[in-house]
Amino acid sequence: MPKKKYYEILGLTPGASDREVKKQFRKLAMKYHPDLNSDPNAGELFILLTEAYDVILNKDFEPQIAIKPSESTKKTQEERMYTARARFQDQKEKERLETDQYFNILTSGKRWFFLKSIAYVGCFLALLTFADLFLPHHYTKDEVTHYNRNVANGPIGQSISLVKTRKNDYYWISNISYDLYGITRKLNVESSWFLHNPVQLISRGKVENKSYLIHFTFYEGSVFVIVLLLIPLLTIWYKRKNVKFTILYHLSFYLVSSFMLIYLFTEERWAHIITLGFL
């Protein structure tokens, strides 16, 4: 039989990678395994899938069976089924060993130590971010120097304006009014205690003050930040030999670790943490 036909049996195109062949074989073998499928034709399909797997992956393999049972002259149906079952079990065992080896690489040595370190730092930062929601805030004086009105839309469709201050900071605020840039440009910037994440601008009027919430900040997304920072801890706690663990592992190892660096070293948050928020 042409090798192309064996690819067709597995539902693949010629030239498919060995990994794709293994994945597709396992998927179809589980579907047509005689112990799992009561269809009378399932056994024959299972045998053909096994032969296709052998021919494609074993370059020197020469099929000893024909496609139709009536054409088989060297092996009985029972022998063919025995061979197919043995091949399927062999493939499952190889996959198990590969999974164990990959799992051991992820959960040992420097990589696992690094992930645990990320988890500890993430828990610490998540705790500070949570505490910032309830602790007293800082207020620093500043002044509006430039503004652009209605340059973006907020999360609920409100108009967002961009404000620049004398300290060369930029803030996205909603519902900007004449009080902020016409009557007075002096303001207080309210920020959280530990991480000094900006919360709102407060214009310092002669009669009364007016507050403007600041958008697109880590404080506004505190819940998301906390969840993201706790993913490494969840990964260590979960620690299973499955796809979910692998996804969590790589999210923690690459995404969360990168986010932590950005979170710590922008706006000098690392310095605020060292001084317990006082500076």
LINPEGI-V143322 format. One record per backbone hydrogen bond with DSSP energy under -1.0 kcal/mol. NH is the residue of the N-H (numbers start at 1). CO is the residue of the C=O. Records with the same first field share a line. If there is no record, write none. Layout:
NH: CO, CO
//
This chain:
5: 2
7: 3
8: 4
9: 5
10: 6
12: 7
16: 13
21: 17
22: 18
23: 19
24: 20
25: 21
26: 22
27: 23
28: 24
29: 25
30: 26
31: 27
32: 28
33: 29
36: 33
37: 33
42: 39
45: 41
46: 42
47: 43
48: 44
49: 45
50: 46
51: 47
52: 48
53: 49
54: 50
55: 51
56: 52
57: 53
58: 54
59: 57
61: 58
71: 68
72: 69
80: 76
81: 77
82: 78
83: 79
84: 80
85: 81
86: 82
87: 83
88: 84
89: 85
90: 86
91: 87
92: 88
93: 89
94: 90
95: 91
96: 92
97: 93
98: 94
99: 95
100: 96
101: 97
102: 98
103: 99
104: 100
105: 101
106: 102
107: 103
113: 109
114: 110
115: 111
116: 112
117: 113
118: 114
119: 115
120: 116
121: 117
122: 118
123: 119
124: 120
125: 121
126: 122
127: 123
128: 124
129: 125
130: 126
131: 127
132: 128
133: 130
134: 131
135: 131
138: 191
140: 189
142: 187
144: 185
145: 164
146: 164
148: 162
151: 160
152: 160
154: 158
157: 154
160: 152
161: 173
162: 148
163: 171
164: 146
165: 169
166: 143
168: 165
171: 163
173: 161
175: 159
180: 177
182: 178
183: 178
184: 179
187: 142
188: 202
189: 140
190: 200
191: 138
192: 197
199: 190
200: 190
201: 212
202: 188
203: 210
204: 186
205: 203
210: 203
212: 201
214: 199
215: 172
221: 217
222: 219
225: 221
226: 222
227: 223
228: 224
229: 225
230: 226
231: 228
234: 230
235: 231
236: 232
237: 233
238: 234
239: 235
242: 240
246: 242
247: 243
248: 244
249: 245
250: 246
251: 247
252: 248
253: 249
254: 250
256: 251
257: 252
258: 254
259: 255
260: 256
261: 257
262: 258
263: 259
264: 260
265: 261
266: 262
269: 266
270: 264
272: 268
273: 269
274: 270
275: 271
276: 273
277: 272
278: 275
//
